[in-house]
Structures are given as C-alpha cells and as structure tokens.
C-alpha cells in the first residue's frame, strides 16, 4: 500500500479510536449520572493538557523550522516549555474553584467590571483566531499532499472539514480521548525519529542520538568518513554549501531572548489552556497537573531537535547535486502542492542547495519537513501515513476547540450575557454557528496567505496572550491593588501595541519584515514581550492613580491564594 | 488558617516563587542565550554546551523546577496543616 492509502487507513483508524474511547468513557459516566464525575488524576489531566498543547505548530512546524534555522529554533523549544514554569508558579494554582468560567469571565470577576470582561473577550478572540489560522494551514498542508492538490485547495477543503468537526463538538473535553490522542501523537512522532536515529547513529533514543557519533552505516549513507559526531557533520555539510553553522544562530541575541520570553509569557496566558485549571478542585492538583503536562510535552520537545537534525542532514544529502530528472518520488509529489520548488539557476539540470539566496535552487516550505521526513529517510509507507494522520488530528482538534472558544465568546459572552440578554436560545445557537463559519473562512484566508510558518503564526497568537492576559492575571493574583482601570488600560495598551506591530509588519508592509526595519530590533514574533512590559507598567501606574478595588474584591483575591478555602466567594455583581 | 498563618504562608510561597523564577531566568535567558557563546567552548559529547542547554538542558531544568515547586508547596501545605486530602 502506498503512503496515501496508509494515510487514509490510519486517519480512519485514529478517529475510530477517539470515537470508541469517547463512547466508552461516556457510557461509564452515564452510570454515575447522579454522582459527581469521578475526579481526574493530575497525571491524566496533565496528559490531556499535553495533547491539547501539541498542535500543528509543535508537531509539524517546529522541527521543520529548526531544521533550517538551527539554533535560533531553540527559542521555540524553550519558550513553549519554560512557559509551564510560569504557569505553575504564577497562574494555574489560583484559578481553581471557578468551575465553568472562561478566562474573560474570570477577568470580569476579578476586576469587578463588565468592560474588563469585554476587553478580555476581544483579547481572547484575537488570540484564538490567530491560532486557528495557523492550524488551518497545517490541515491544508496535509490535505494538499495526500489529495495531490495545491496547498490553497487543501486549505479550502480544510475549512469544510474543520467546520464540520467543530460543529460536531470536536469530541473535546473528554479526558480519555485526549489521553488516547496524546499517545497517538507521541508514538507517531517518535517512530520516524527513532528509526532515523538508529539508521544514522545506532542509538535508539533520538535525544541521545542527537549528540552521538555517526555509526558506520550512517556515515556511509551520507557519504562521509566514519567516526565523526552527527552535529559536526551537519555543520560541515551545511558549511560546504554556504549555510551558517547549524549549531549557531543568525538572529540577534536580543531578538531570540524576546521571542523566548514572549512564548513563555504567552503560555501562561492562553485562554484555551487556562480554562482547564478552573475545574481542578485542589490547588495542589493544579500544580501537579502542570508538572505532568510539562513532562509529557518534554517527551516530544526533546525529540524534535533531534528529528530536525536527522532530517536536515538526510535532506541535504538526498537533494544536493541530484539531477532533477532523477529527483526522488517525494520531491515530485510535494512539488505538485507548490510547497517545494526547483529553479535551475546555473543551467546544469542538477539541484543545487546553497546558503546564498541567489545560488539556491531549491525552495522548501519548512512546515512540510516533519511530514516529508519519513519519505526522505525512505522509511516504510505506514510511517508516512502515521505521521500524517497524527498531524491532521493535532491540527483538527486544536482548530475545532479554538473555533468553539470564538463562537461561544461571541454568541454566549458578548451577545447573550452582555449586549443582548434577550437573545433566544435558538438564535444564540445560530449566532454561534455563524461566528464559527465566519471565523473559519477568515482563518482560511489567512492560512492561504500566511504571515509566516505555522510556528511563527502561532507565536503571534502567543504575543497577543503575553501582552494582554498574562499581566492581567499575574497582577490580579499577586497584587490586590490592581484595579479595573489599571487592568483595562493595561490590556488595551499591551494588546494595542503588539497588534500594531504585528499588523504593520505582517499585513500592511510585509516587505519591511526584516531585521533592518524591526522596531527596536525585535521581530513581530518577539514584540509581545515588550507589549507585556507595557501592560504591566500601565496597569501599575493607572491602578495607583485611581481608586483601589473594593474590599470584597481584595478579600476574593486573598482567598484565591490559600488551599482549601477556595470556595468560590459570592463576588460582586459585575459593575460597568 | 488565622490571619498570621495566612501571612506566613503567602510569604513562604512568594519566596519559593522568586527562587524558582530566578533559576528559570538563569537557565533560559542566561545559560541558553546570553552566556551561550562562552559555554559553547565546552563540549559535551557531540554538543557544544551552550547549544545543548538551549535544545535539551533547559527543558530538563524546567521539568525539575516545576517538580521542585510542587514538592516545596506540598511540604508548606503540610506544615500549615492545610494539605488538601482526598
């Protein structure tokens, strides 16, 4: 069976698995209908969080980005794991006991203000929309390759698939299905990494193989003398072609720092992850859940750079100097999607890779590398199918979940709860579907003309989260004096500044999106950290200049901080 | 918990938070970015050390930091008699 056939078999199999698990889990709970649902252990909750976390960005794009950027990609590795430390000590433990709340509702409660809730809703929509657009790109890529169509057509089909999946409820929220998904994702990611690690270095653990010498067979397959370290060979093969060394980066240190900080702060400010911690009854379980989630995520994140290096070196060797007429099958098939291209700049009919723009003949969309890796490494067809099925599942489930967040923010929060309380239930549902449809179409448009790679687009969403929610939540928990004027001003300042930068460089003047023009030398992916600082500064200044929060609110903040006493207090009704 | 106990509890929590964040900063911004060049001179197996920190070491450190925080806070909860039992 070819790769395409295997893909469809495994997609069907994985969805059948999720469906089966969810039916089984629901059946068990039904028998406990009159009993509170059995509490989920932090281990399971952590695994479910990890599966939510691993979207198209972590699964597909990150390793591809690292394969081409080398060390600079570590900003993503550290950003998306280090953020869990912030989550554990600054945010997650304090949200429990708020039950069915969403982050905007929590903000509205903490800052005793309907306006704060509306601002928070706008922030949540901005974050979720950007995130969805990135996932749509992922869905489009997989469909393009396996339906043999262009990526734009793939995105178009993807819109329909995502919408249907979301409307069917996306099978979200059931811990057992998410545990199953985590296992599928990790296995699908590890299989090619392990096989390539063994082929190149003889080491089964990819993270170890990453720092090992090449095996005899590995060296032979790359046409280099035996006994040298993998990373040295990666550096050398690249250097021969005019690429910078893989183990050093090109981005200015300041920017790498800023991107890392943005991703970390954003992690602790993502509404669709934070919402999980509202329903954890015990403060100690919330902390433990974050720890377990990080551990499960680390399994993938320590493997990703290894996979990136293996793929890079295999790709360089397979493509460099090969005559176009004899290009490997995977090259041709990816060419059909428009994501890989060859221009014969020196007229010799052979494919030439180079670190110099003007000499490089092969253009590759870095997002495809994880999908293509098993093919490049000539692994069996079922491995190709497994990776594709897992990538699709990751992108679909995240996209569906985020669309539901957007739809409910618009129809339930903005419309029903705030602006039009007399909205009939069936109209609320219609509005939800309409918002979901509009969001999917808009996200699809962005996915067809992306502001960057999937990981880079997701980084923009993190920038919004870092500059809006993170400061509002941290100030809200750790500083009783933080009041509604401060929070509203802070969120608007942070989000406004970040959105201005991102809109300027990604939407209005993408021709200027380069180091020479960046504001203060910071890329749009890293500007969120500056927006966060701005938010904090404005929140503090404005809070001190205006009236302190009422005593009930200060009491509420105090009660968040201690175990056991976290019975949700009767908060003040939201006052405009 | 009495008022006094609450104040003591929160003080200890803040101490732990600051300690964890200091370590977190040292690893992520320090070892992996700002000091990376000097660290790169040292080799660890096939890795330049700064590179290893950025790609693997930092992640390991983060896991350890969160685990440490969880343990410290559980101990604090016990000391103040507020450990949440099942």
Interface residues (C-beta under 8 A of the other chain):
Chain A: X71 X74 X77 X78 X81 X82 X84 X85 X86 X88 X89 X90 X93 X207 X210 X211 X212 X213 X229 X230 X231 X232 X247 X248 X253 X256 X257 X260 X261 X264 X282 X283 X284 X285 X287 X288 X290 X291 X294 X295 X298 X301 X302 X305 X558 X561 X562 X563 X564 X565
Chain B: X1 X6 X9 X10 X13 X16 X17 X20 X21 X24 X27 X28 X29 X32 X33 X34 X40 X44 X45 X46 X47 X48 X51 X52 X54 X55 X56 X58 X59 X60 X62 X63 X65 X66 X67 X69 X70 X73 X74 X77 X82 X83 X84
